[in-house]
Structures are given as C-alpha cells and as structure tokens.
Amino acid sequence: MNNRKNKWLIIKRHVLLRGIKQQRRKNRKKRKKNLKVEPAKIVGVPRNFRRVKRSKLNRIVDHSRKELLLKKEQLINNFLSVNLKYLLQNPESPLNLKAILKENYSSHGVINVPEEFSVLDKPKESYQTLKKLVSALFIENSYTVILNYEHCKRVELSSQILLDIILKDFWALSTKCHQLGRNYQNFFPSVIGGKNINEIEIQKLLFSVGSPAILGIEEKNFTDVEKYKLCVYDNQKETDLQRRIEQKEIDTTLMADYVKRCLKRMNKELTGDKMNDLCTVIGEILINAEEHSTTNFRFSIGYFKEDSREGNHFGIFKLVILNFGRTIYEKFKAEDCPNRDIVEKMKSLSQSYTSRKLFRNREFEEENLWTLYALQEGVTSIPYGEYKRGNGSIRFIESFFNIKGSQEADNVSRLSIVSGKTRIVFDGTYNITPKTNLNGDTFKVMTFNDSSNIEEKPDSNFVFCIDDYFPGTLISAKILLNDDDLNHLKN
C-alpha cells in the first residue's frame, strides 16, 4: 500500500486472484485456436434478424439492469444484517434504498467526503454523502468504492459511527456472497477504502476507532488518543432481564474504566462525585437505548483525546450510543404502547398546543413535543407494573449537567438527542427544574423555556424539527474534563 499515512484499503481475495484466472482463460483460448478444426459452414442470416432498433436495445438493457437489481435485492433480504436492512428499507429513512435508486447517482466508485462530515451540524451534505455511499455499495456496478477525504476538515463521531456500521455490515454481506460461490461474487463491490486523509485529527479518529480499525485493515496508536472501538450488543442473544441489566453494568464499567485510563495518562483522575455522574450518564443512556430499540441491537463508541491550549491541560470525552427501530415518538404513538396513561396525557397536551396554534409545520410539530415530554421524570413507554423506571432520561441529563458545571467554566460540553424528526440540544442554557404537583410530590422537568412549564412552547433553538428523519434514537455527548472535574494523582 502506497502512502499509508493517508490511505486505507481492503480487497477481497478473489479480486487479487482475478488476474491469474484471466491469464488461465487466455491460455485455454490460445490452446483451442491451435487445434485443427474443420471450418463451419456460414449460414446467411435474414436481414430482419441482423438489426435491432435503438429503442428496443434500450429496453433489453433496462431489463437486464432490473434483473440485476432484483438479484441484489434478494441477497440483501436474505443476508444483510437486521440493522442495516432497517436503515435501507424504512420508508422514512434518508438512506431508503428505493428513494436513492430514483436519484440515479453515478459516483463511479468515488465518494467525496464533505468539508464538515456531521449529521448533527451539517445534515444535508453529510446525508448526501451517505446516500452516495449506499448507492455505490448496493445499486451501482463498481468493483471499487473509495472514500475521498481530500476536502474534509472535520469528522464528527456520530457521523463516523453511522458510516462504520454501513461499511461493516456491507462487508459481512459481501463476504457471505463470496462464500456462496462464484455465481454470487460479482453483485457487490469487492474493494472498499479511503484516500487523501490529510488532516491529522481525521487520521487519528479513523485509524484508532474508525472503519480501518473496525474492519481489521490498519490500526494505529497515537500518544494523545485512547481507543474504545465500536461495541455492538445484541439483545436477541439474551432474553433474561436480569442478565441484560448485568450486561449494561458491565458495559458501563468498561467505559468508565476506559475514561480512567485516559485520565491516568494525564496523571489525573475524576473526583468521586464526577465519576458517579459519568457512570450514570453512560449507564442510563445504554439502558434507554435498549428500551427503545426494536431491532434488539445497541451500538456504542467512545473517543477520548488529550489536549493543551493556552497553558491549560484537559481532555475531551466523546460518547455516542444509538439504536435503529421505532423512534421515541413512534413508541408512544403505536397502538400497542402499553403505558396508555402517559399516552393520554400526551394527547391532551397536543390538543392544548393545537388549540393555541403553537404547532408549526417543519418547525415544531407534535412529534417534537412528545419526544420532549418523554424525557421528563416519571415518563416511560414501559408499564410501571413491569419495570419501575421512568426517570432514566432525566437522570443522565442531570448527571451531564453536573459534569459540565457552570457555563462560564465550560462552554464546550454538549449533549444531543436525535430521534425521528426531532433534535434536542443540551448546552447549559436551560437547566433541570424541580416542581411540585397538587399532591405535594416533587418531580424534575426539563422544558427549555423560562416558565419551566411543559405546556409552554420550548425554545426553538434547542428543541426543533429536522428534515432528515433518523430511524431510531441517537445520543451524542461531548464532555470537557478540566481541572474543576479532576484530581491530580500522586506520582
């Protein structure tokens, strides 16, 4: 591999052998020509069989393309992972395969990554890149698909994990087709890779926790980066609720230990309270991801980078946890939602907003309101009799704010929740507020308005409708760990 610093590539074994096979075919043809064979009698062909109208030829080409796409669809249905299949087949998904087919992309096997690859901050350009990638992998007929990072300056972690899941599950499908025999080997690209990765920060992300590392192509160690590669948890393998909870605790401990290792490199450690808050953030996000997943999978990834600026030594911890399936809104909206009391309260709240004309199409809709309501203390889609929770979301939000501290000390940390067409952003501008109901019970709310009243419309800068539907729930946290969170270790 040339220029290994800014290029990665993975190739199927049969591609490497293709040249040898082609040479063998040429040798066989050459031997046949040397054989003495009586010349065949040439029979004249009627004129009407010797020409084909261009329009008819196009129909023949279209027919063969449809047959090829049909065979690809059959292989996708039979062998593609449940997660990527959901992502490609959900009618609302921005990566819906049928919708992408109508776009008629022609990438010729090269996908240009935008200057800022972020489905959170630059969703239009980023989803367009992912659409082109899906087209090149599953629709177009290229042997090679290369991601070109020549103009890319920044890659956001949740966008990278989406791309990694697509590449990882595609490669599993391609490998399965290869194992089935030569009749299935040439339907999908056999080479995937990246090139022109010139930015050092992007190199660090990709070669430590990104696609090259996940696919086993190339993995590197960096002095200022601690690795926590993509973790995939399959709920289908474990049906016992208690063991699921135990697994969540194990995963939480592993990630907390990972943060400890990161800080130890800086000769620092989290204070006791901050470590408890961090474990709460991780654990509650994990269990929320499991509760809302309808594909029974949970994905998590962490990335810690050490930095120094203006004499300050600090670390930035990034955490992304996501699942595919019903969105938060769809879980409550479904007829089979078991917690009907909460659903009735949501419907009543919607009627109040509708009567006051507070809903705005493509700006703030019922889906956004219900998703915000689902974060409040005491709200859950699970029946209270089966599983007494309902404050998980507010707990991890509160713990996030505890780690973040004051806006003056930390204007970097940010938490985002994306589900369906809703995005909610926490940066400390609005905080959690305790309230008391008519029975004297105290509970906590996060309403994103000055009145701390869920019946009043939230600030549209923090709770809003997005154009690109996410088929599941994505939680992305960026946490600054500076001196007010850390204790110095004794050498």
Secondary structure, DSSP 8 states (H G I E B T S, - for coil): --SGGG-EEEE-HHHHTHHHHHHHHHHHHHHHHHS-----------GGGT---HHHHHHHHHHHHHHHHHHHHHHHHHHS-HHHHHHHH-TT-TT-HHHHHHHT---TTEEE--SEE-TTTSHHHHHHHHHHHHHHHHTS--SEEEEE-TT--EE-HHHHHHHHHHHHHHHHHHHHHHHH-GGGTTSS-SEEEEE----HHHHHHHHHHSHHHHTTS-----TTEEEEEEEEEEGGG---HHHHHHHHHHHHHHHHHHHHHHHHHTTEEE-HHHHHHHHHHHHHHHHHHHHH-SSSEEEEEEEEEEEEETTEEEEEEEEEEEEESS-HHHHHHSTT-S-HHHHHHHHHHHHHHHHTT--BTTTB-HHHHHHHHTTSTT--SS-TTT-----HHHHHHHHHHHHH--TTT-SS-EEEEEEEEEEEEESSSS--EEEE-TTS-EEEE--SSTT--TTS---TTTEEEEEEEEEEEEEEEEEEE-TTTEEE---
